[in-house]
């Protein structure tokens, strides 16, 4: 367990839920409307306004893109209501993790953020990352990116004391994962294919109620850091390797201080020290329920975690529609 941080105090833990709630509520009004950009813009604007009510001197280290590419909540942007006065905190965020999901009213759309002391979250460039993750309770190195999907499932099954066909894997439903899916099905492994939202997919490995044992596949690198902040709080294992499609992406990585482009990152490489992770459901999913509008009010379902205490709080909110 990480020693308690003087910067990330208990009050701030619950304040972070207010930020994700605001983003989720704003995005929820556009669920099923078919407009990804409008839903994302609503979540971004609401999250930024909520940050400004907090007494922090925050810096976005993972956000909506680089300054020239994003109107707000870009990488390097300052957030919080106490610049140069409040505690200095690094922020990783995804105001709407699952923009396509939201536009189509699919499952597992979330408003997500992680906070840590300055320098404790990797400034991951907006590129792909090959990932593999499991929840807590297994021997070290039970998973390894150097192994094939089938070998990882067999290793996990042995550690769990079950047969490989009793393992359930979560994989993003993408053409690039056809070989992974084929290999897993060849050994009888169950597969949950998700349309989007790999932060929720990784976190699902920590909750026995989801029945998901392992997450694997290629997704966004920023989402990998967010997922690792959650794993820091509840335990688990993670490995990730950045994938680059062209020289522009390699240069982007170097810009953020990443020199070893082939490095395999572990959980502690992506999120260190005391971390706070908060998420609020936008649509119903395996982790959280979505925003509901009933009887003149809105209800929200959130989770907030802290690494130093290992505390996980499930927060039900009721909000007046006005």
Secondary structure, DSSP 8 states (H G I E B T S, - for coil): -----SSS-HHHHHHHHHHHHHHHHHHHTTTTSS-HHHHHHHHHHHHHHHHTTSSEEEEEEESSS-TTT-SSS-TT-EESS-TTTSEEEEEEEEEEE-HHHHHHT-S--EEEEEEEETT-B----SSEEEEEEE-SSS-TTS--TTS-HHHHHHHHHHHHTS-GGG-EEEEE--GGGHHHHHHHHHTT-EEEEESS-HHHHHHHTT-GGG---EEEEEEEHHHHHHHHHHHHHH--EEEEEEE-SSHHHHHHHHHTT---TT-EEEHHHHB-SSEEEEEEESS--SS----EEETTEEEEEEEEEETTTTEEEEEEEEEE--
